[in-house]
Each structure stands twice: as structure tokens, then as C-alpha cells.
Amino acid sequence: MALCNASCAVDVPQFTGAGCKITTRKGGISHIGFIKCDYQFVDVTDATEWATAVAANDVHIVSEGVGSKPETSKVTQKLSSCRPATMVGETHTLPFRTYAVDDTLYTDFDVHNDVRNNIEAYRMFWIGCDGLFYLNPAYATASAGFDVSVNKWDYVVNEDSNEPVMYDIELAFDHIGIVAGLDLTGVQAVLN
């Protein structure tokens, strides 16, 4: 029999939805971005601050691509003989690929190498096809991005010359909970 402690319950907001129909949200990830690990936003909703951070190289957004956030891997541990195993961690993966390259100055090589080879100096976020920014929920007191590790970051050249080259990326980060999107419409307009 599970132990119940009602004092651990929180006030859950009422889900409003869309009345009689089901509202859906677009899937897909259009961009991944990186914030220098020591950069702290004063106001994460301020479009001017984002533009300034990009211009100062404190924020870098990778070219548009194809991405997803698959199901999270959960880590559980038995913490008490009298209770079921407890979730003690979650690992999220984020596969992303981009076909965008710079065929004039070839800066894509430097951009991808610099971030990949110095990933510990950056925190990652993403922008969904739903227009929402997916940030670390602690952005008010910590970096707006997630501390990530690189599972894969490769430059893939296919054998068929009709197939474009791509950067194939898979990042992983630990975070307990669902990563909620934040509507930063004004910010997205500045970054595009």
C-alpha cells in the first residue's frame, strides 16, 4: 500500500483548452541555440536584449533545420523499502540536423566546430515550429539554457552528389520535468 501525504500536493491550475474541440500544437524544432554559460538575461522576454546578446556573441542560433525531442529516459531508484521506486532523474535527447551551409565564406565549419568543441562553455535552448522558445525554467536566476553533452555532432557527406551535406547533431541534457515553451514572439521577430 502506497503511503499518502496530502501535504505534498500542489495547487494544479485548471486546464482551459479550447472548449468543445481539442487544440493541438505543432511539433518539430526549427532551431537550436546556444547561450554562453556565464551570460544571464536581465529580462528573457526583451527582444532588444536578445539582439544585443547575439551581436555580442553571447547567444548563437544554429541555422534552421529538422529536430525533435523524443521521449525522455527516466532514472528511478528505490529510496525506501516501504515505497515504490522514485524517479530521481530524467535525461532528454534532442536530435537535430541542418542542411544550411555558407558556400561563400564557409563559416559553417567554424561555427559548428567552435560550439561542438567547446560545448561546456554553452547552454542550449531550442525554438519549436510552434513558435515557442524552450528554455531552462530557472532562467530568472540561472542560465536560460540547458547544460548539455554531445552524443553526436557530425558533418555528413553522402555518396550521391544529388544529396546535400548536413550537420547531424544529437544533444542530451538532464532535467526533471516537462520543458515548457515560452512565447517570445517579439524576440523571434528580431532573430529572424
Residue pairs with C-beta under 8 A, 6 or more apart in sequence:
2 83
2 84
3 82
3 83
17 23
25 130
26 128
26 129
26 130
27 68
27 128
27 129
27 130
28 66
28 67
28 68
28 128
28 129
29 65
29 66
29 67
29 68
29 69
29 94
29 96
29 126
29 127
29 128
29 129
30 64
30 65
30 67
30 127
30 128
30 129
31 61
31 62
31 63
31 64
31 65
31 126
31 127
32 61
32 62
32 65
32 67
32 94
32 96
32 124
32 125
32 126
32 127
32 169
32 171
33 59
33 60
33 61
33 62
33 124
33 125
33 126
33 127
33 145
34 59
34 60
34 61
34 62
34 115
34 122
34 123
34 124
34 125
34 145
35 53
35 58
35 59
35 122
35 123
35 124
35 125
35 143
35 144
35 145
36 57
36 58
36 59
36 121
36 122
36 123
37 120
37 121
37 122
37 123
37 143
37 147
39 53
39 58
39 59
39 143
40 142
40 143
41 49
41 53
41 139
41 144
42 49
43 49
44 135
44 139
44 140
44 144
44 182
44 184
45 182
45 184
45 186
45 187
46 187
47 184
47 186
47 187
47 189
47 190
48 190
50 59
50 184
50 187
50 190
50 191
51 190
51 191
53 59
54 60
54 61
54 191
60 111
60 115
60 122
61 127
61 191
62 96
62 98
62 111
62 112
62 115
62 167
62 169
63 98
63 100
63 108
64 98
64 100
65 96
65 97
65 98
65 99
65 100
65 167
66 96
66 97
66 98
67 94
67 95
67 96
67 97
67 126
68 94
68 95
68 96
69 92
69 93
69 94
69 126
69 134
69 179
70 93
70 95
72 90
72 91
72 92
73 90
73 91
73 92
73 93
74 87
74 89
74 90
75 87
75 88
75 89
75 90
75 91
76 85
76 86
76 87
76 88
77 85
77 86
77 88
78 85
78 86
79 85
79 86
79 88
87 176
89 174
89 176
90 174
90 175
90 176
90 177
91 172
91 173
91 174
92 146
92 172
92 173
92 174
92 175
92 179
93 151
93 170
93 171
93 172
94 124
94 126
94 148
94 170
94 171
94 172
94 173
95 169
95 170
96 126
96 169
96 170
96 171
97 166
97 167
97 168
97 169
98 166
98 167
98 169
99 164
99 165
99 166
100 108
101 108
101 165
102 108
108 167
109 155
112 153
112 155
112 167
115 122
116 150
116 153
119 148
119 149
119 150
122 145
122 148
123 136
123 143
123 144
123 145
123 146
123 147
123 148
124 145
124 146
124 148
124 171
124 173
125 133
125 134
125 135
125 136
125 144
125 145
125 146
126 133
126 134
127 133
127 134
127 188
128 134
128 181
130 181
131 183
131 185
131 188
132 181
132 182
132 183
132 184
133 181
133 182
133 183
133 184
133 187
133 188
134 179
134 180
134 181
134 182
135 144
135 145
135 179
135 182
136 142
136 143
136 144
136 145
136 146
136 175
137 177
137 179
137 180
146 173
146 175
146 179
147 173
147 174
148 171
148 172
148 173
149 171
149 172
149 173
150 169
150 170
150 171
150 172
151 170
151 171
151 172
152 168
152 169
152 170
153 167
153 168
153 169
153 170
154 167
154 168
154 169
155 165
155 166
155 167
155 168
156 165
156 166
156 167
156 168
157 165
158 164
158 165
